């Protein structure tokens, strides 16, 4: 009886998308985009020592955020501008705050110097301005372009994350290959993803949905975070430049929490 149950479970899991004898699923182009961005970010996980202090100053040897455009090739900058960032550090966490500047404009040296540019009413926290740079990103009016726009918004500042900033680990899933990559990761961080959670996750339709209207585009993606599980995130974006986020919704699909607290 035990053998029969295990055999039935194996068949069920194969049906739900796990890697079986026939081999692992092949990534789709949009998942290849996610994997390429993730690979780029993996090269810049460790925070340089000189950034782990208040009002840290970059040395020009750190990650260049303009490298994103080598992967997100349906996006471009507003002419005459480029991306840059300052580093926000507060002891219990640290992360980059991306901004845009004119090419001939000297970069801001520190986070405080960047805040001073907002006077007389500087923001109270960096999270009020963390997406300002998206106003200078142009999309080529394709499905791939608006998908990449959301990739940049969700994953753009996931480098040089220190301590509490690690809560921002949202990863976009485009297909079965991307889903299986998450479910098959070695358990090195908190609770394992239980079998019931895996089964429910494999029942999800994970492919992105992009819908155009005359003046707006809606992009729906499935994301995973160790601190929450699987979510559907939906964005309505103005089709004309600047591509403003008109509406944003988040729906929990399969809850999961790794149990770790920083």
N, C-alpha and C positions, 0 to 999 in steps of 0.2 A: 504493500500500500504506500509506504514511504517513497519508493522508487517512482511509482505512478504520479504522486503528488509533485515530486521534484521535476519530473519530465513535463508535466502539464504547466508548471510554473515557468520552466525554461521556454516552452513554446509561447506562453503568454508574453514573456519579456521580449522575445524576438519579435513578436507581432507589434509590441509597443515601441520598437525602435532601437533596442540595444544591439550591440555588435555581436553578430552571430558568425557562423562559419563562412557565410557569403562575403564577409568583410565589412569594414566600417563605412558609413555613408559618406558620399563625396560632398565637400562643401560647395555651396552655391556662390555666385559672384559676390553677393552682399555679405555673406559670412566670411569670404576671403578678405573683404574690406575690413571687417571687424578684427579678424585675425592679424591683419597687417598693422592696424592701429595698436592692437594689444602688444604685438612684437616690438613696435617702436617704443611704447611705454615701458616695456620690460627692461629696456636698455637704460632706463632712467628712473629706477625705483629708489635706489639708495640716495639719501639726501646728502649733498656735499657738506662737509664740516663747516665751511664758512657761511652756509646759509642757516645754520641752526643757532641763530641769535637774532635779537630784535633789531629791526631795521637793517637786515643783512644787505650787503651790496654784491651784485653778481660780478663775475670776473670775465665774462664773455666766453668762457669755456664750457658753460652749461648747455643744457638742451636748448635747441633753437625751435621754438614752437612753429615757425614757418615751415618746418619739415613736414608738418601735417599735410601740406598741399601736394607732397609727392605721393601720398596715398589717397587723399580725398581730392581726386583730380577733376571733380565736377564743381568744385568750389574755387573761388578766387577772392583776392582782396579788392576793396574799393581802390580804384587807381590812385597812386601816390601814397598809399598807406601800407604798413606792415604790422605784424603782430609782435608783441613783446610782453614781458611780465615783470612784476616785482614779487618778492617773497614775503609772505605774511607769516610771522612766527610769534607764538605766544606761550612758549614753554611746554604746554600740554599738547601742542599740535602745531603743524606748519604746512603751508601749501602755497602754490603759485596763484597770483591774481593776474590774469591775462588782461591786457588792454591793447588798444591800437594807437599808433602814432604816425605822423607823417614821416616819410623816409629821411628827410633832412633834419627832423627834430631830434635833439639829443634824448636818449632814454632817461626815464626817471631812475634815480640811483637807489632809492629806498621806498618802502611802502608809505612811510610818512610823507615823503616828498610827493608821491602820487596823490595822497589824500589832499594835500594842500592845493592841488590843481582844481579841486571842487569848491574852494571857498567862494562865497561866504558860508555855504551850507554843506560841509563835508559829510559823507555818509557815516552813520554810527557804527557800521560793521562792514567787513569786506564782502559779506554775502549780499549786500544791497547792490553791489556793482560788479559781481563776478561774471555776469553775462553781458555786460555793456559792449564788449568787443564783438559780439555777434551782429551788432548793427552795421558793421563794416564788411561783413561776409556776403559775397555775391553767389547766387545759385544760377546754374545754366538752364533753369526751367525744365529739367528732366526729373523723372522719378528717382534716378540715382542721385541727382543733385540734392533734392530735398531730404532723401534718406541720409546722405552724408552730412547735411546740415544738422540733423538731429544727432548723428554720431558725434560730431564735434561738440555739440552742446552738452551731451551726457558724459562723454569721456575726455573732453578737452583738457581738463586740469588734473587728470589722474597721473601726475608725475611728481616726483619729489614730495610725496605725501609723508608727513611725519606724525606718528602716534595717532591722536584722535582723528586726524584727517583721513585715516585709513577706513573710516566708516563709509566714505564715498568710493565704493568698489563696484558700482552698477555696470553690468556687462550686458550688451545687447545680444540676443539670440535670433539668428535668421533662419535656421534650418535644423534638421536632425543631427547633423555633424556638430554644430555648435552646442546643441543641447547635450549630446553625449559627452562632449569634451568637459562640460561642467559636472555632469553626474559621475564621470569616471575619474575625476581628480582624486589623488591620494588624500586621505583624511589627516591633514596636518594642522588643522585649525578648528578646535571646538567639536561639537557634536557632528556625527556623520549625517549625511542626507539619508534618511530612513527609506526603507523599501516602499512604504505607502506614499511618501512624498515623491519618490522617483516614478512610481506608477502614474500618479496624478499628473506629474510634469510631462510624462510621455504621451499623455492624452491631449496636451495642449496643441493648438495650431499656432506654431511659432513664426511662420513666415510674416514679414512686414506687409502692411497694407498701406498703399499710397493712393489717394484719391484727389483728383483735380476738379476745381470749379473755375468759374471765370476769373475770380479775384483771390482765391485762397487754395491752399493745399492741406489736406489732412494726412498725417503720418502716424500710423500705429505700430508700435514695436513691443516685443516682449523683452523684459530685462530681468536679470537675476542679481540679487545681493545676498551675501551671507547673513545680513541683518534684516531679514524680512521675507526672503524667498523669491517667488516669481510674480511679476507684475505686468500688467498691460499699461503702457503709457501712450497717451494720445495727444498729439499736438496739431493745432490748426495754425497755419502760417500764412501770412500775406504773400501773395504770389509775386508782387512787384517789390523791387528793392526800395528801402530796406525791408528785409524779410522779418517782420515783427511776429512774435508769438502771440496770437490773438486769444488762444484758449489752450489750457493744459489740464489734462485729467489723468489720474492714476487709479487703477483698479487692482486690488489684490486677487491673484488667481490661485496660487498654491503657497500657503504660509510655510516658512522655515526660518529658524534662527540658530546660528552656530553656538549660541550660549556664551560667547566671549564678551567681556566688557573691559574696555581699556581703562 
